[in-house]
Amino acid sequence: MNKKPVVYIAGPECFRPDGTELAKKAVELCEKYGFEGISPVLGHPLGDEVDFSQGKKSAAKQIFYNNIRYINNCDLVIANINNFRGWEPDGGTCFEIGYAYSQGKKLYGFMDDTRPCYEKYIGNVHWDGVFWRDDNGAFFETGACNLMISGPAQIIEGDFEAALKKAYEDFYGNKEEK
């Protein structure tokens, strides 16, 4: 029997009050599309149970090492790279993408808006003949997000399921639509 490809589900959903429900839905969608989903929000048999009684610093270390173990044992990462608490994606998610890349994992990022960064910027932008720049003179990336994410990852406009559909096509070909 063939092993299902394993998806590591990355993103800041763990900080949301409905994070557990979102994680369960993502894992169910993985199953629907022929993948096994691992969500750090829900834990997994590969990880250790986090002992919060030892304090936040100890629990944070346990969570970190669990997530590294999960990424080491996945085939691909699907990451929510929507802006989080500011202009960029969640820092932890960015780390997970970089770590997964260093381990040779296939990467997918999803976001609601894939227009170029300068089009989404809420401040003033200026064209200098070569680059779009902000009021501080810093130029914008040409893609939907920082090239350190959009370079190695396939960026999909939409939600987790849209990225999962793209992963399905890549892993299974254009079999019947789910």
N, C-alpha and C positions, 0 to 999 in steps of 0.2 A: 504494500500500500504506500502510495506517495505521501510524503509529508506536505502539509499545506505551507505556503510561504507565510512567514510571520511578520506582521506589521507592528512596529512600535508607534504608538499614537502620542505625538508630542504637541504641546501647546499649553497656554496659560489657563486652561479650563479648570485646573485643580484649585485655582483661587476663587472660582465662582461658587455662589451658594448652591447652584444646580450642577456642580461639577461631576458628582457621582452619576447623576442621571445622564448627562452628556457622554460620559465615559462608557456607561453601559450601552447606550445607543450606538456609539462608535464600534464597540466590540461586536455587537449584534450585526451591524452592517458588514464588518469584516467577514463574519461567518457567512452571511448571505452571498458575498462575492468570492467565497472559496479561500479565504485567508484566516489565519489565527491572529486575533488582535491582542496586543499587550498594552494595557493602559496603566501608567504609574499611579493613577488615582485609585484604581481598583486592586492593585497588587497583582502578584502572579506567583505560582509555585517556584519559579526561578529565584525569587527574591526572598529576603528575610522579613519577618514581621517587624514593623517599626515599633520600637519601644519608646513611647513618648514620656514615660516616667523618669527617664534619665536626663531630661531637659531638652530644650530646643536645639542646642548645638549638636548634641549626640544624635537626635532624631534626624536632623538635617544631613549629617554624615551618612546615616543609614539609608536615607532616601537617595542621596547621591550615588552611593555604591550599588543600590538596587537598580537605579536607572541605567548605570553603566553596564551592569550585568544584562539587563533587558536588551539594550542596544547591541551588545556583543552577540546576543542570541537571536537577533531578528534578521530578516532578509531585506527589509526596506523600512523607511521612516516616512510617515505622513505627518506633516507639521502645520499647525495653524500659525501663519506668519502675518496675520493681521496686526495692525498697530495695537500696542498694549501699554496703557499708562503713559502715552506720549507718542512720539513720531516713529518709533521703531518697534519691531516685534519683541516679545518677551525675551529677556536676556538668557534665561535658562533654556528656552527653546533654541535660541541661536547656538548656545554651547552644544546642545544635543545634536543639532544639525552638523556642526563642525566635527564633533567626535565621531558621529556616524560616517561622515565622509572619510575621515582618517582610517576607518575600519572597512572601507570599500562597500558600504551599503548604498542601495539605490534610494534616492531622495525625491520626495514630492512635497511641495509647499502649496498651501491654498490660502487665498485671500479674496476678500470681497471686491477689491478694486485693483486692477492690474494696470491702470494707466501709469505713465512714467512719473517718477517721484515729483518732478517740478510741477506737474499738473495737479497733484494732490496737496502740495504744500499750502498751508493756510496763511503764510505771510506773503510778502512781495517777492516776485522773481524778476530777474533782469537778464536779457539775452545780450551777451558781450560779443557776438559774432562767432563764437566757438562753443560756449557753454551757457546753460541756464545757471544763474547764480542767485543766492539769497542776499539779503541786505548786508550780511557780513562778508560777502565776496566769495563764499564757499560754493563750489559748483555741485550740481546735482548728478547723481547716478542717472544713466539713461534708461534703466529698467524700472520695474515696478517696486523694487526694493534693492537693498545693498547687494552689490555684485558678489560678495562673499557668500550670499545665500542663493541668488539667482544664477550664479555661475554653475555650481554643481547640482542644483535642484531643478526639477521641472516645476515651473510655477503655473498653477491652475487657478483661473478665476472661478470662484464659487465656494462651496463648503467642503466638509470632509468627504461626503459621498462623491462629489465631483472628482476629487483627487483619487479616491478609491476606484472609481470607474476607469480613470486613466491608468492606474496601476494594474487593474484587471486586464485592460487591453494589452499592456506591455508584457504581463506575465502569462496570459492565457490566449492571446490573440483575439480576433474579433468573433468569438463564439456568440451564441445567442445572448441577446440583451437581458440583463437581470431585472 
